[in-house]
Amino acid sequence: MNTPPPPEPNAPGNASLPADFIDNTRAGYNSVAAKYADTFFHELAHKPLDCELLTRLVSLVGNLGPICDMGCGPGQIARFLQDRGAQALGLDLSPGLIAEARRLSPDIEFHTGNMLALEVPDSTWGGIAAFYSIIHLPEGRIADALREFWRVLRPGGRLLLSFHVGDKVFHRDDWWGQRVSLDFHFLAPERIEASLHKIGFTLEESLVRHPYPTEYASRRAYLLARRPG
């Protein structure tokens, strides 16, 4: 899910996600899918750094293969990538968000899926843009997702990650008047970088920016990594 607004903490601290976090995440985003799409589909118009990095991703991937918008939400990242010449597709856990993405961009392929167990053959994609899509995973499962990203990327493929910076877990029980049970993990860039290195990625760029005026007041990390080969 891309750039969800992190809630104010109901229960600050480092509480771990429940065992059924996948079901909770799917159900939560299903319940707010239409409002979420209306709020965030045009958000990149106000995010110049995100646009610059995504444009660079398109250039770096070139003709290597498709670029997947991982945790695509309503598909604003896939839409941006496709409009700049990439062969884009999107994948999200929430069928409700996938329905919104297909409605908003009928010329792009969108599929439901779980980043921890991608139903994609090895070495399929030239790139992955995972914007705020690992923040609902327990930190102990993030490496599992990164290994899946490695597996489905072609040698030379790029991974562009983005996430909120910190060491807290923020819980939300209500979102736009809908009952949900969602945890948002703020992550330390150095720990994600270490996981990328351990899996075998080459880190090409790491940067952190302050929030834009229209965003929740958290710093944002961007990591660009390459699968060697």
C-alpha positions as a Python dict, from the first residue, in 0.01 Angstrom:
ca = {
    (1, 'M'): (0, 0, 0),
    (2, 'N'): (149, 328, -102),
    (3, 'T'): (189, 622, 132),
    (4, 'P'): (-84, 546, 382),
    (5, 'P'): (-121, 829, 634),
    (6, 'P'): (44, 701, 950),
    (7, 'P'): (-198, 746, 1239),
    (8, 'E'): (-131, 908, 1570),
    (9, 'P'): (-24, 631, 1806),
    (10, 'N'): (-301, 467, 2007),
    (11, 'A'): (-43, 249, 2174),
    (12, 'P'): (312, 383, 2129),
    (13, 'G'): (602, 148, 2141),
    (14, 'N'): (731, -156, 1961),
    (15, 'A'): (434, -389, 1993),
    (16, 'S'): (453, -674, 1741),
    (17, 'L'): (183, -738, 1484),
    (18, 'P'): (-70, -1014, 1555),
    (19, 'A'): (-32, -1349, 1386),
    (20, 'D'): (-323, -1266, 1155),
    (21, 'F'): (-164, -940, 1036),
    (22, 'I'): (-213, -1039, 670),
    (23, 'D'): (-588, -1083, 715),
    (24, 'N'): (-609, -762, 920),
    (25, 'T'): (-416, -566, 657),
    (26, 'R'): (-628, -699, 372),
    (27, 'A'): (-954, -630, 556),
    (28, 'G'): (-847, -284, 669),
    (29, 'Y'): (-758, -164, 323),
    (30, 'N'): (-1065, -326, 171),
    (31, 'S'): (-1283, -123, 405),
    (32, 'V'): (-1129, 213, 303),
    (33, 'A'): (-1040, 135, -60),
    (34, 'A'): (-1261, 393, -231),
    (35, 'K'): (-1165, 675, 8),
    (36, 'Y'): (-800, 576, -7),
    (37, 'A'): (-800, 590, -388),
    (38, 'D'): (-974, 928, -389),
    (39, 'T'): (-718, 1066, -140),
    (40, 'F'): (-393, 930, -280),
    (41, 'F'): (-421, 858, -652),
    (42, 'H'): (-293, 1206, -747),
    (43, 'E'): (-44, 1245, -461),
    (44, 'L'): (270, 1235, -679),
    (45, 'A'): (180, 1578, -820),
    (46, 'H'): (303, 1716, -486),
    (47, 'K'): (610, 1491, -439),
    (48, 'P'): (897, 1604, -662),
    (49, 'L'): (1163, 1376, -510),
    (50, 'D'): (944, 1069, -548),
    (51, 'C'): (886, 1161, -912),
    (52, 'E'): (1258, 1212, -970),
    (53, 'L'): (1348, 875, -821),
    (54, 'L'): (1075, 689, -1007),
    (55, 'T'): (1180, 851, -1334),
    (56, 'R'): (1536, 739, -1266),
    (57, 'L'): (1411, 386, -1195),
    (58, 'V'): (1247, 376, -1538),
    (59, 'S'): (1573, 486, -1697),
    (60, 'L'): (1787, 236, -1505),
    (61, 'V'): (1559, -59, -1579),
    (62, 'G'): (1526, 31, -1946),
    (63, 'N'): (1428, -274, -2150),
    (64, 'L'): (1529, -527, -1885),
    (65, 'G'): (1169, -613, -1800),
    (66, 'P'): (846, -498, -1638),
    (67, 'I'): (845, -284, -1325),
    (68, 'C'): (610, -395, -1049),
    (69, 'D'): (438, -143, -824),
    (70, 'M'): (454, -359, -511),
    (71, 'G'): (171, -288, -270),
    (72, 'C'): (23, -72, -540),
    (73, 'G'): (-290, 56, -366),
    (74, 'P'): (-493, 243, -630),
    (75, 'G'): (-197, 224, -868),
    (76, 'Q'): (-58, 577, -870),
    (77, 'I'): (302, 454, -887),
    (78, 'A'): (225, 212, -1171),
    (79, 'R'): (42, 492, -1353),
    (80, 'F'): (345, 721, -1320),
    (81, 'L'): (586, 450, -1437),
    (82, 'Q'): (375, 355, -1737),
    (83, 'D'): (330, 718, -1841),
    (84, 'R'): (709, 748, -1856),
    (85, 'G'): (760, 454, -2085),
    (86, 'A'): (790, 158, -1849),
    (87, 'Q'): (597, -164, -1882),
    (88, 'A'): (427, -136, -1544),
    (89, 'L'): (206, -364, -1340),
    (90, 'G'): (72, -355, -987),
    (91, 'L'): (24, -603, -705),
    (92, 'D'): (-160, -555, -377),
    (93, 'L'): (-294, -767, -92),
    (94, 'S'): (-631, -590, -98),
    (95, 'P'): (-887, -689, -365),
    (96, 'G'): (-1071, -364, -292),
    (97, 'L'): (-767, -157, -382),
    (98, 'I'): (-700, -369, -690),
    (99, 'A'): (-1054, -297, -807),
    (100, 'E'): (-987, 76, -764),
    (101, 'A'): (-656, 48, -951),
    (102, 'R'): (-821, -131, -1243),
    (103, 'R'): (-1095, 132, -1255),
    (104, 'L'): (-847, 421, -1256),
    (105, 'S'): (-593, 264, -1496),
    (106, 'P'): (-766, 1, -1711),
    (107, 'D'): (-464, -15, -1944),
    (108, 'I'): (-237, -152, -1670),
    (109, 'E'): (-239, -504, -1527),
    (110, 'F'): (-315, -527, -1154),
    (111, 'H'): (-326, -845, -947),
    (112, 'T'): (-389, -946, -588),
    (113, 'G'): (-94, -1108, -417),
    (114, 'N'): (118, -1144, -107),
    (115, 'M'): (472, -1008, -119),
    (116, 'L'): (584, -1280, 121),
    (117, 'A'): (492, -1550, -132),
    (118, 'L'): (479, -1406, -481),
    (119, 'E'): (315, -1625, -743),
    (120, 'V'): (571, -1512, -998),
    (121, 'P'): (847, -1719, -1163),
    (122, 'D'): (1211, -1647, -1085),
    (123, 'S'): (1377, -1361, -1273),
    (124, 'T'): (1054, -1216, -1414),
    (125, 'W'): (1072, -842, -1350),
    (126, 'G'): (1325, -574, -1436),
    (127, 'G'): (1231, -357, -1142),
    (128, 'I'): (1023, -321, -828),
    (129, 'A'): (898, 1, -671),
    (130, 'A'): (787, -77, -315),
    (131, 'F'): (663, 253, -174),
    (132, 'Y'): (546, 220, 189),
    (133, 'S'): (447, -140, 126),
    (134, 'I'): (674, -314, 379),
    (135, 'I'): (553, -107, 674),
    (136, 'H'): (276, -351, 769),
    (137, 'L'): (517, -644, 802),
    (138, 'P'): (670, -742, 1136),
    (139, 'E'): (1033, -640, 1110),
    (140, 'G'): (1132, -1005, 1139),
    (141, 'R'): (944, -1078, 815),
    (142, 'I'): (1082, -792, 607),
    (143, 'A'): (1385, -997, 503),
    (144, 'D'): (1145, -1264, 372),
    (145, 'A'): (985, -1005, 145),
    (146, 'L'): (1323, -877, 30),
    (147, 'R'): (1429, -1232, -58),
    (148, 'E'): (1115, -1267, -267),
    (149, 'F'): (1198, -939, -442),
    (150, 'W'): (1547, -1074, -517),
    (151, 'R'): (1403, -1398, -652),
    (152, 'V'): (1162, -1239, -899),
    (153, 'L'): (1403, -968, -1020),
    (154, 'R'): (1618, -1036, -1321),
    (155, 'P'): (1995, -1001, -1281),
    (156, 'G'): (2066, -631, -1307),
    (157, 'G'): (1714, -546, -1189),
    (158, 'R'): (1650, -259, -953),
    (159, 'L'): (1453, -232, -629),
    (160, 'L'): (1337, 110, -507),
    (161, 'L'): (1212, 98, -147),
    (162, 'S'): (1046, 375, 50),
    (163, 'F'): (928, 376, 412),
    (164, 'H'): (879, 593, 720),
    (165, 'V'): (1190, 638, 936),
    (166, 'G'): (1184, 553, 1306),
    (167, 'D'): (1158, 270, 1555),
    (168, 'K'): (792, 281, 1657),
    (169, 'V'): (485, 80, 1575),
    (170, 'F'): (169, 288, 1536),
    (171, 'H'): (-169, 119, 1567),
    (172, 'R'): (-496, 230, 1416),
    (173, 'D'): (-841, 100, 1510),
    (174, 'D'): (-1041, 352, 1308),
    (175, 'W'): (-975, 497, 965),
    (176, 'W'): (-1214, 735, 792),
    (177, 'G'): (-1491, 605, 1013),
    (178, 'Q'): (-1421, 238, 937),
    (179, 'R'): (-1316, -14, 1200),
    (180, 'V'): (-971, -150, 1118),
    (181, 'S'): (-680, -318, 1293),
    (182, 'L'): (-365, -188, 1125),
    (183, 'D'): (-11, -146, 1250),
    (184, 'F'): (234, 86, 1075),
    (185, 'H'): (603, 11, 1135),
    (186, 'F'): (851, 296, 1118),
    (187, 'L'): (1189, 150, 1020),
    (188, 'A'): (1558, 226, 1061),
    (189, 'P'): (1726, 261, 718),
    (190, 'E'): (2050, 104, 838),
    (191, 'R'): (1868, -216, 935),
    (192, 'I'): (1695, -244, 599),
    (193, 'E'): (2026, -170, 425),
    (194, 'A'): (2191, -452, 624),
    (195, 'S'): (1916, -693, 517),
    (196, 'L'): (1959, -594, 153),
    (197, 'H'): (2336, -653, 171),
    (198, 'K'): (2291, -989, 343),
    (199, 'I'): (2052, -1110, 72),
    (200, 'G'): (2296, -1004, -199),
    (201, 'F'): (2167, -671, -324),
    (202, 'T'): (2409, -391, -407),
    (203, 'L'): (2292, -68, -246),
    (204, 'E'): (2326, 214, -498),
    (205, 'E'): (2165, 501, -310),
    (206, 'S'): (2022, 576, 33),
    (207, 'L'): (1862, 904, 128),
    (208, 'V'): (1615, 1047, 378),
    (209, 'R'): (1389, 1348, 328),
    (210, 'H'): (1171, 1554, 556),
    (211, 'P'): (794, 1542, 501),
    (212, 'Y'): (621, 1773, 258),
    (213, 'P'): (367, 2015, 412),
    (214, 'T'): (73, 1798, 303),
    (215, 'E'): (217, 1478, 457),
    (216, 'Y'): (217, 1322, 799),
    (217, 'A'): (516, 1460, 992),
    (218, 'S'): (761, 1173, 952),
    (219, 'R'): (1090, 1147, 769),
    (220, 'R'): (1091, 923, 459),
    (221, 'A'): (1371, 688, 351),
    (222, 'Y'): (1445, 583, -8),
    (223, 'L'): (1679, 293, -86),
    (224, 'L'): (1780, 204, -441),
    (225, 'A'): (1933, -143, -474),
    (226, 'R'): (2043, -363, -761),
    (227, 'R'): (2047, -738, -804),
    (228, 'P'): (2395, -801, -943),
    (229, 'G'): (2443, -1012, -1252),
}
